[in-house]
């Protein structure tokens, strides 16, 4: 599992940082709690969406879909089932989305 964090840089382009979740060392093995506003499930069909900023700060949890996220510098990241996209690129040009494998994602809106 990876967490892909995209933010808007001073150049107006989306930038990425890839990390692994940080779990506690106790018997619960959980990450830190984050306040959320809502959750919805989205069916993603194979196709391409041009550059767009994230509509809000949100997590996109890839349950069964496989999606390539494109950035302004020409690089991309493949999101596999089990991965999480932490989208904070709410301004600027944003990112592209190419659905490689149709499936379901959970969209978790952050407070």
Residue pairs with C-beta under 8 A, 6 or more apart in sequence:
1 20
1 21
1 82
1 83
1 84
2 18
2 19
2 20
2 83
2 84
3 18
3 19
3 20
3 21
3 83
3 84
3 85
3 86
4 16
4 17
4 18
4 69
4 77
4 79
4 83
4 84
4 85
4 86
5 16
5 17
5 18
5 19
5 86
5 88
6 14
6 15
6 16
6 54
6 69
6 71
6 85
6 86
6 87
6 88
6 89
6 95
7 14
7 15
7 17
7 88
7 89
8 14
8 15
8 53
8 88
8 89
8 90
8 91
8 92
8 94
9 15
9 92
11 72
11 92
12 91
12 92
12 93
13 71
13 72
13 73
13 92
13 93
14 53
14 71
14 72
14 89
14 92
14 93
14 94
14 95
15 71
15 89
16 69
16 71
16 75
16 77
18 77
21 31
21 84
22 31
22 32
23 29
23 30
23 31
24 30
24 31
34 110
35 110
35 111
36 108
36 109
36 110
36 111
37 109
37 110
37 111
38 108
38 109
39 106
39 107
39 108
39 109
40 106
40 107
40 109
41 63
41 104
41 105
41 106
41 107
42 104
42 105
42 106
42 107
43 102
43 103
43 104
44 65
44 67
44 99
44 102
44 103
44 104
44 105
45 99
45 102
46 99
46 100
46 101
46 102
47 98
47 99
48 96
48 97
48 98
48 99
49 96
49 97
49 98
50 96
51 70
51 72
51 93
51 94
51 95
51 96
52 94
52 95
52 96
52 97
53 89
53 90
53 91
53 92
53 93
53 94
53 95
54 87
54 88
54 89
54 90
54 94
54 95
55 90
56 90
56 109
56 110
57 87
57 88
57 90
57 109
57 110
58 87
58 107
58 108
58 109
58 110
59 84
59 85
59 86
59 87
59 106
59 107
59 108
59 110
60 79
60 84
60 85
60 87
60 105
60 106
60 107
60 108
61 83
61 84
61 85
61 105
61 106
61 107
61 108
62 79
62 80
62 81
62 82
62 83
62 84
62 85
62 103
62 105
63 81
63 103
63 104
63 105
63 106
64 81
64 101
64 103
64 104
65 79
65 81
65 99
65 101
65 102
65 103
65 104
65 105
66 78
66 79
66 80
66 81
66 99
66 100
66 101
66 103
67 78
67 79
67 97
67 98
67 99
67 100
67 105
68 76
68 77
68 78
68 79
68 96
68 97
68 98
68 100
69 76
69 77
69 78
69 79
69 85
69 95
69 96
69 97
70 76
70 95
70 96
70 97
70 98
71 77
71 95
72 93
72 95
78 100
79 85
81 103
87 95
89 95
